[in-house]
Amino acid sequence: YAAGSANLAGQLVGDQVQWQWPILAHEESKTFTFRVIVDGGNEIVNDDYSVSSSEGVTAWGSPVLVTVMTGGPGEVYLPIILKK
């Protein structure tokens, strides 16, 4: 995790980046982002991500693996997308 890189007041808590958002209106969405620093290797794995609500609904995703290639784009996005 690149210190201070989480948007929308995200905070590093232990080994997790966390956001708290008070309310999302019907059909509204938010994009929460952070950066990581890769010291070696060419893979980034996000294997533990989820979202929950005060109503008790929780959703989580399968591990996402990205292979980083030198000379490629400067940023890699690992999204959480839930559509119903």
N, C-alpha and C positions, 0 to 999 in steps of 0.2 A: 504494500500500500504506500502510495506517495503521500506523505503527510500533508494534510490540508486540502487534498484534491477532491473530496466528496462535495458535490453540489447540494443545494437546498438544505443546508445545515446538517448534512450527514456527519456522523461522528464515528471514530474508531473506538469500539468498546471490546476490550479483550482482543480476540482475533477476528472480529466481525465488524463490518461497516454497517451502521444502522441509521435509518431515517424514521422520523415520526411525522406523519402528516395528519392534520386534524380531520379534514373532511374532503372527500371527492364526490362531486355531484354525479348524477346519473350520466353515463357515457363519457365522463371526464377521464383524462389520463394524465400521468406525470412521468417524466423520465428522470431517473436517479442514476447518477454516474460517479465514478471514481477512477483513478489511475493507479497502475501498479508499476513497479520497477523490476525488471527481470535482469538478474545478475549473471545468469548463465543458462545455457540450454536454449531450445527453440519452441517450447510448448508452454502455454498458459492453460491451467485447468481451473474452472469455477465449479466445484463439486458440492457446494452447500449454499444454496440460496432459496429464499422463500419470501412470502408476503402473508400478513395476517391482518385481521380487522377486529375492532372492538366487539363486533357481533359474534366472534368465535370462528369465523371462516379462515382457513389457512390453505395455501397452495404452495407447492415447491416444485422445482424442476429437476430434470435429469442432469448429470454432469455435462458440462460444455467444455470441449477441448479445442483450442486454437493453436495451429502451428504458425509460428512467426517466421517470416522469411526476410532476410536482409534485403534492403532495396525496395521493399514493399511500401504500402501506405504507412503513414506515421502513427495512426491510431487503429486499434482493434476494438470493436464493440461486442460485448457479450450480453445480449438482451434477455430480459424476462418478458415473455409475451403470453398473455392469457386472454383468449377471446371465447365468448359464449354466444 
